């Protein structure tokens, strides 16, 4: 085992821990698939969601699906995670979440 691997956690473990924090500390979470967005469109979307106080996380889909399978209440969501998906979330701010939904639907 290299010296570096003893000091830094495995990248997959870091993403798993990110999923744990995401679902344990957030009141509302939505999954958005972004596979067909250009870099410019993704940057604009991120900026717009930030103006609505939505935080974003980009876990690998395979790790996110595995995490969802381990939580009985979240397991039914596992089949919808296909391809590049990010999570937009907020801590107890339904108005921010509503603003994010309006941005995603094009009604902002």
N, C-alpha and C positions, 0 to 999 in steps of 0.2 A: 504494500500500500504506500502510495507516495505521501510525502509530507503535506502537500496541498490538500489531498482528499481527506486527511484527518482534520484539517483546520476548517474547511468549508463543507457545508452539507451538500449532498447530492442535489443536482438541479431539480430532479423529479420530487424530492422531498420538500424542497423550497416551494414548489408549485402546489404540492399537497397541503402544506401549511397555509399557503395563501387561500386555498379553497376553504379550509377550516375557519380562518379569520373572516373571510367574506361572508359565510353563511351564519356564523355565530354572532357577528357584530352588526349585521345589517337587518333593518326592518323589511326592506323591499329589495328584490333583485329581479332583473329581467335579462334574458339571454337574447343577444342580437348576432345574427350570422352576417358576416361582412365579406365573404369570399369574393364578391364581384365588385367591390369598391376600389377605385384608384387611390393612390397615396394621397393625392390632393383632396379627394372627397372624404377619405377617412380622417384627415387632419381637420377639415371643416366640421365634420360630425363630432369629433372629440371636443373641439373648441365650443361648439354650440351646446353640447351636453354639460360641459364645465360651467357655462353661464347659468345653467339650471341647477347647479350644485350637485350634479350626479358624479359619482366616482366611477372609475372603470378599472377592470382587471381583465387580463388576457391569459387565462390558464390554457395549457394545451388541452385540446378536446378529449384526448384519451384519458388524461388525468382527471379532468372534470367529470367525465362519464363514470370513471371508477369511483370517485368520491360520492357522486349521487347514488350509486348502487349501494353504498354502505349505510345510507340514511333512509330508513323505511318511508319517511314522509316525503322524501325527495326522489326516491327511486323511479316513480312514474315519469319524471322529467328526462330521464336518461336517454330515451330514444330520439328526443328532439335535438340533441347535440350532435350535429353532423357538419364536419368541416370547420373552417375558421369561425370561432364564436367568441364574443367577448361578453362580459357581465357588466351591466351598469347597475349601480346600487347606491343606496342612500341609508343613512341612519336616522330613522324616525322623521322623515320629511316628505310626506305624501304630495305636497305641492310641487316639490322639485321633481318627483317621479312623474307627476302629471305633465309637467313642462317637458320632460324628456320624451314622454309618449307622444306629445304633440309634435315635437321636432321630428321624431321617427316617422310619424304619419304624414308629415309635410304640411301641418296646419299651424306652424309657428309664425 
